[in-house]
Amino acid sequence: MTSAPSRSGGDGRARTGGRPRRRARRPLPPRTGVQPPRAIIRRSSESWALQSALERHGLGPVVGVDEAGRGACAGPLAVAACILRPNDAARFEGLTDSKLLTPEERERLATIVLRRAVDHCVVLVDPAEVDHRGVHAANIDGMRRAVARLQVRPGYVLTDGFPVSGFGVPSLAVPKGDLAAACVAAASILAKTTRDRLMTQLHDRRPEYRFDLHKGYCTPTHTALLAEHGPSPDHRYSFVNVAGAARRAAGRAGDSPDGSVGHNEDDWVSDEVDLIEGMDAVEDIDGTADAEAEGGEGS
């Protein structure tokens, strides 16, 4: 007598119509108190969303960090750290990346930031330190200094674009942070307005370079004036265009005692102290350390 064919496959799995039977999914274990609740970012809060989510989970105060003058070939690098009050978005209409604002809008928002911020600090890194360490290393160190010198200890740091360690608290690199995070946008405004005022005042001392017009960036006007007058103590000699202008100026000078053109670090630091005296946005000076879109002509 012939037995009925088996309903199971050769591997012992039960089959229905020749297909493997799907196993029922087991329910996920219940969430325990050890696991943090999921962060919900509300679209309506726009650039305040990330800060709000961190604050709701007990990770505040949240500080934003950004710089101005990274691509300039003259003047200091300005690095700012800023802590804004949670749920203060209504006070900051128009707050965004400083490079997208007119000078008048930047000054208006800078006044609001200085009045409403929980804490803020702006650090200036002079050209001599930028030359010695390189602009990226000087920028990162300036960020650490700015955060360390806040009176209010932050719980979390948001940086613009690239990760930075060494803050002593958790940090997160936010792509296009000055657009995505309000506290980073506020820091960018403080850094930009502080540096622009300094460069305008430097123009009074060295009007031949028109620092008030291009703010030290490599615009056509600045390039022409640099070729005509050679570099000043306020230029960054590690930049190719400045180094080239220095060599050409040395060739024209001919009668220089050592045949070279250099810059006097002490002269720059002394000028810096005089120029930023009375500027409320600057918390500290540290004298021991693309272009047109950020600070070029007409901006």
C-alpha positions in Angstrom: 0.0 0.0 0.0 1.4 3.4 -1.0 1.6 6.1 1.7 0.3 9.7 1.1 3.0 12.2 0.1 4.5 14.2 3.0 3.4 17.9 3.4 6.8 18.9 4.7 9.9 19.8 2.6 13.1 17.9 2.6 14.5 20.2 5.3 11.6 19.4 7.6 9.8 22.7 7.2 6.1 22.6 6.9 4.9 23.7 3.5 1.6 25.2 2.3 1.2 25.0 -1.4 4.9 24.3 -1.9 6.0 27.5 -0.1 7.7 27.8 3.3 5.3 28.8 6.0 6.2 32.2 7.6 6.8 32.3 11.2 4.8 34.7 13.3 6.8 37.7 14.4 7.4 37.9 18.1 6.3 41.1 19.8 9.1 43.5 20.9 9.8 43.6 24.6 8.2 46.5 26.4 10.4 49.6 26.8 12.1 49.8 30.1 13.2 52.9 32.1 16.8 52.2 31.1 16.1 53.1 27.4 15.7 56.8 26.7 12.4 57.7 24.9 12.6 58.5 21.3 13.3 62.1 20.4 10.5 63.7 18.4 11.6 66.7 16.3 8.6 68.9 15.4 8.8 70.4 11.9 7.1 73.6 13.1 10.0 74.5 15.3 12.4 74.7 12.3 15.9 75.7 13.4 15.1 75.4 17.0 14.1 71.7 16.6 17.5 70.1 17.5 18.1 72.3 20.5 14.6 71.7 21.8 14.9 67.9 21.4 18.2 67.9 23.4 16.8 70.2 26.1 13.7 68.0 26.5 16.0 65.0 27.2 18.0 66.8 29.9 21.1 67.5 27.7 21.0 71.3 28.0 22.1 73.9 28.1 22.9 73.6 24.4 25.7 75.8 23.0 26.2 76.6 19.3 29.7 77.3 18.0 30.8 78.9 14.7 33.5 81.1 13.3 34.0 84.0 10.9 37.1 84.8 8.9 38.3 81.3 8.1 38.8 82.1 4.4 40.2 85.6 4.9 43.8 86.3 4.2 43.9 89.2 6.6 42.7 89.9 10.1 41.8 87.6 12.9 39.8 84.5 13.0 36.7 85.2 15.2 35.1 82.2 17.0 31.9 82.5 19.0 30.0 80.3 21.4 26.4 81.1 22.3 23.7 79.6 24.5 20.1 80.6 23.8 17.1 80.3 26.0 14.8 77.3 25.2 11.5 78.3 23.6 12.7 81.8 22.7 12.2 81.5 19.0 9.6 84.3 18.9 12.2 86.8 19.8 14.5 85.9 16.9 12.5 86.5 13.8 14.8 86.1 10.8 17.6 84.3 12.6 19.7 82.3 10.1 23.2 81.9 8.7 25.0 85.3 9.0 26.2 85.0 5.4 22.6 85.2 4.1 21.9 88.5 6.0 22.5 92.1 5.1 24.9 94.0 7.5 21.9 95.8 8.9 20.0 92.6 9.6 23.1 91.1 11.2 23.6 94.1 13.5 19.9 94.0 14.5 20.0 90.3 15.3 23.4 90.6 17.1 21.8 93.2 19.5 19.0 90.7 20.2 21.4 87.8 20.7 23.5 89.9 23.2 20.4 90.9 25.1 18.6 87.5 25.1 21.4 84.9 25.2 21.9 82.9 28.4 25.7 83.3 27.8 28.1 84.0 25.0 31.8 84.4 24.3 33.9 85.5 21.3 37.5 84.6 20.9 39.9 86.2 18.4 42.8 84.2 17.0 45.4 86.5 15.6 47.1 86.1 12.2 50.4 85.0 13.7 48.7 82.0 15.4 46.8 81.2 12.2 50.1 81.2 10.4 51.9 79.1 13.0 49.2 76.4 13.5 47.2 76.5 10.3 43.7 77.9 10.0 41.9 74.6 10.7 43.8 73.8 13.9 43.6 77.4 15.0 39.8 77.3 14.4 39.3 74.1 16.4 41.3 75.4 19.3 39.4 78.7 19.2 36.1 76.8 19.5 37.4 75.0 22.6 38.5 78.3 24.1 35.2 79.9 23.4 33.2 77.1 25.1 35.6 76.8 28.0 35.3 80.5 28.8 31.5 80.5 29.0 30.2 81.4 32.5 27.4 78.8 32.1 28.6 75.2 31.7 26.9 73.7 28.7 25.5 70.2 28.6 25.8 69.7 24.8 27.8 71.5 22.0 26.6 71.9 18.4 29.3 72.7 15.8 28.9 73.8 12.2 29.8 71.1 9.7 32.7 69.2 11.2 33.2 67.3 14.4 35.3 68.8 17.2 36.4 67.0 20.4 37.8 68.3 23.6 34.8 70.2 24.9 34.4 68.1 28.0 30.7 67.5 27.2 29.0 65.6 24.3 29.0 67.4 20.9 27.5 66.9 17.5 28.6 68.2 14.1 25.5 69.6 12.3 25.7 69.9 8.5 24.9 73.5 7.6 24.6 74.1 11.3 24.1 77.9 10.9 20.9 77.1 9.0 19.8 74.0 11.0 20.4 75.1 14.6 19.4 78.5 16.0 22.2 78.6 18.6 24.8 78.0 15.8 23.3 80.8 13.7 23.4 83.1 16.7 27.1 82.2 17.2 27.8 82.9 13.5 26.2 86.3 13.8 28.2 87.2 16.9 31.5 86.1 15.2 30.7 87.9 12.0 29.6 91.2 13.4 32.5 91.3 15.9 35.0 90.6 13.1 33.5 93.1 10.7 33.6 95.9 13.3 37.3 95.1 13.9 38.1 95.1 10.2 36.3 98.4 9.8 38.4 99.9 12.6 41.6 98.4 11.1 40.7 100.4 7.9 41.2 103.6 9.9 44.8 102.5 10.6 45.6 101.1 7.2 43.2 102.8 4.8 45.3 101.8 1.8 44.0 98.2 2.0 40.3 99.1 2.2 39.6 96.5 5.0 36.2 98.2 5.5 35.2 97.1 2.0 36.3 93.5 1.7 36.9 92.6 5.4 40.2 90.9 4.6 38.8 88.4 2.1 40.5 87.7 -1.3 38.3 89.9 -3.4 39.6 91.5 -6.6 39.9 94.8 -4.9 42.0 93.3 -2.0 44.2 91.4 -4.4 45.0 94.5 -6.4 45.8 96.5 -3.2 47.9 93.7 -1.8 49.9 93.7 -5.0 50.4 97.4 -4.9 51.3 97.9 -1.2 52.5 94.4 -0.2 51.4 92.7 3.0 50.8 94.4 6.3 51.2 93.0 9.8 47.5 92.2 9.7 47.9 89.7 6.8 48.2 85.9 7.1 51.6 85.0 5.6 50.7 81.3 5.4 48.3 82.1 2.6 49.7 81.7 -0.9 48.6 85.1 -2.2 50.1 86.9 0.8 53.3 85.0 0.6 53.6 85.8 -3.1 52.9 89.5 -2.5 55.6 89.5 0.3 58.2 88.0 -2.1 57.4 90.6 -4.8 57.6 93.4 -2.2 60.9 92.1 -1.0 62.2 92.1 -4.6 61.1 95.7 -5.0 62.6 96.7 -1.7 66.0 95.4 -2.6 67.7 97.4 0.1 66.1 95.5 2.9 68.8 94.5 5.5 68.0 90.8 5.2 66.2 90.8 1.9 62.9 89.7 3.4 59.5 91.1 4.3 58.0 89.9 7.5 55.3 90.9 9.9 55.6 92.1 13.5 53.4 89.9 15.8 53.7 92.3 18.7 52.6 95.2 16.5 49.4 93.3 15.5 48.5 92.3 19.1 49.0 95.8 20.3 46.7 97.1 17.5 44.1 94.5 18.3 43.9 95.4 22.0 43.3 99.1 21.1 40.8 98.3 18.4 38.4 96.0 20.2 38.4 97.9 23.5 34.8 98.6 24.4 33.3 96.0 22.1 30.7 94.2 24.3 30.5 91.2 22.1 34.1 90.2 22.7 34.7 88.3 25.9 38.4 87.6 25.4 41.4 88.2 23.1 44.0 85.5 22.6 47.1 86.8 21.0 49.0 83.6 21.6 47.6 81.6 18.4 33.8 81.4 0.0 35.5 84.5 0.7 33.2 87.0 -0.8 30.1 85.0 0.3 31.1 85.3 3.9 32.6 88.7 4.1 33.5 90.1 0.8 32.7 93.4 -0.8 29.3 94.8 -0.3 28.3 92.4 2.5 
